[in-house]
């Protein structure tokens, strides 16, 4: 399929995992489109397996794996054509990581049905060998295209990209990580080589869009949403590249009520989203496809 002919419109939402009941987005469901793809996503969950405690000053009773599981299952019952993605930093932040080293996080992400995650800087907190060890518990793809792991224990264990076939659509997903030098001890990431994320993104989109004819291209980014400096962030990445449809971001713990829209090098709109941290929110973005359609975007926010 020609991706440019099929992307018609997008409904986007952030699922707010509160203590009350869970709702499912249903207001924006145009019936005239032939294919419907739902993307659910998280970032910077930081080992928050349980909800925040009742006495937390900001996030009392919010989040938790069980609520996330319920929400994901409800969305899947509405639309089986759903991908679940994560933008990194699943590790570190509660005693669960201190005790299990990431095993519990990856096992639970597998039970929740995640398809892919990228690597955040906190994945290295117990060293690169620990990431390799915990991958035995991951029934999902770990994606990173701008970390060169060829001289490390992760060589061959991490994919640069993956294509998911959903309801006849080819969805290409690739991952980008932040510069580790100055952020993570060299002893922890060893010989991992950091590659320019803009150059790598251009390379990955050429592969996914032009060579492999993906209908949709998604970047899982742990670069950060926005910086005042010239440091590459998600907004700059969107503007400096082409053929990315959606950037799912992490690292800066940015709470967005709705995705940002950024013009890329070809003047096309790129969706950029990030949903805070701690598993409080789940992002939801719905893509609707029709052979005769031209690109349009609509977004909304729903609390669940």
PECORDA-V785116 format. One record per residue. RES is the residue in one letter. D_LAST is the distance of its C-alpha to the last C-alpha in Angstrom with 2 decimals. Layout:
RES_D_LAST + RES_D_LAST
This chain:
X_34.09 + X_34.44 + X_31.11 + X_32.02 + X_32.48 + X_29.27 + X_26.47 + X_25.76 + X_22.44 + X_19.15 + X_15.61 + X_13.58 + X_10.05 + X_8.49 + X_5.33 + X_5.04 + X_5.92 + X_6.83 + X_9.33 + X_8.00 + X_6.83 + X_4.50 + X_4.62 + X_6.88 + X_8.55 + X_11.75 + X_13.24 + X_15.14 + X_17.15 + X_20.83 + X_22.97 + X_26.11 + X_25.27 + X_26.73 + X_24.43 + X_20.70 + X_19.53 + X_16.02 + X_15.88 + X_13.27 + X_14.46 + X_14.74 + X_17.62 + X_19.48 + X_17.76 + X_21.16 + X_21.45 + X_18.53 + X_18.46 + X_17.46 + X_14.81 + X_16.41 + X_18.82 + X_18.50 + X_21.24 + X_19.86 + X_20.64 + X_17.69 + X_14.86 + X_15.50 + X_13.61 + X_11.08 + X_11.01 + X_13.35 + X_14.44 + X_13.70 + X_9.90 + X_10.30 + X_12.71 + X_10.71 + X_8.04 + X_11.27 + X_13.09 + X_10.87 + X_11.14 + X_14.78 + X_15.45 + X_14.58 + X_16.56 + X_18.90 + X_20.00 + X_17.46 + X_18.56 + X_16.96 + X_18.59 + X_19.04 + X_21.05 + X_22.92 + X_23.44 + X_21.93 + X_24.91 + X_26.02 + X_24.47 + X_24.62 + X_27.48 + X_26.05 + X_27.38 + X_30.58 + X_31.29 + X_30.18 + X_30.60 + X_27.62 + X_28.35 + X_25.35 + X_22.97 + X_24.44 + X_24.63 + X_20.96 + X_20.04 + X_22.43 + X_20.91 + X_17.45 + X_19.36 + X_19.55 + X_22.20 + X_23.31 + X_23.20 + X_25.56 + X_27.55 + X_26.74 + X_29.51 + X_28.33 + X_28.82 + X_32.49 + X_32.43 + X_34.37 + X_36.37 + X_36.35 + X_37.90 + X_34.89 + X_32.61 + X_35.10 + X_35.19 + X_31.43 + X_31.20 + X_32.71 + X_29.39 + X_27.35 + X_26.83 + X_25.53 + X_27.45 + X_28.07 + X_28.85 + X_30.93 + X_33.50 + X_34.86 + X_35.74 + X_39.09 + X_39.26 + X_42.63 + X_44.47 + X_41.88 + X_40.70 + X_37.63 + X_39.97 + X_38.97 + X_35.75 + X_33.48 + X_33.11 + X_33.27 + X_31.13 + X_29.95 + X_29.57 + X_27.05 + X_28.04 + X_25.16 + X_26.14 + X_29.35 + X_27.90 + X_29.06 + X_26.43 + X_28.21 + X_26.52 + X_28.43 + X_27.92 + X_29.32 + X_29.88 + X_31.03 + X_34.67 + X_35.34 + X_38.67 + X_38.40 + X_34.91 + X_35.67 + X_39.02 + X_41.27 + X_41.96 + X_38.39 + X_38.05 + X_41.76 + X_42.98 + X_39.68 + X_40.52 + X_38.14 + X_38.48 + X_37.77 + X_34.16 + X_35.06 + X_38.03 + X_36.18 + X_33.29 + X_35.97 + X_37.59 + X_34.46 + X_33.48 + X_37.08 + X_36.94 + X_33.62 + X_34.12 + X_37.90 + X_39.16 + X_36.45 + X_35.16 + X_31.42 + X_29.35 + X_26.61 + X_27.10 + X_24.43 + X_25.36 + X_23.67 + X_24.94 + X_25.43 + X_27.64 + X_25.48 + X_23.95 + X_26.86 + X_30.17 + X_32.89 + X_35.53 + X_36.56 + X_34.56 + X_32.63 + X_28.90 + X_26.29 + X_27.21 + X_30.89 + X_30.40 + X_28.82 + X_31.71 + X_34.44 + X_33.66 + X_33.36 + X_31.57 + X_28.28 + X_25.41 + X_22.49 + X_22.67 + X_19.92 + X_20.98 + X_21.23 + X_23.70 + X_23.28 + X_19.81 + X_18.95 + X_15.61 + X_15.44 + X_13.22 + X_14.61 + X_17.32 + X_20.89 + X_23.54 + X_26.91 + X_30.14 + X_31.82 + X_35.58 + X_35.75 + X_33.86 + X_30.82 + X_27.28 + X_25.41 + X_21.66 + X_21.08 + X_17.72 + X_16.86 + X_13.74 + X_15.49 + X_16.44 + X_16.18 + X_13.28 + X_10.87 + X_9.18 + X_9.37 + X_10.95 + X_11.09 + X_14.31 + X_15.89 + X_19.68 + X_21.77 + X_25.45 + X_28.51 + X_32.13 + X_33.23 + X_30.49 + X_30.80 + X_28.17 + X_25.61 + X_22.29 + X_19.38 + X_16.14 + X_13.06 + X_9.89 + X_6.44 + X_3.80 + X_0.00
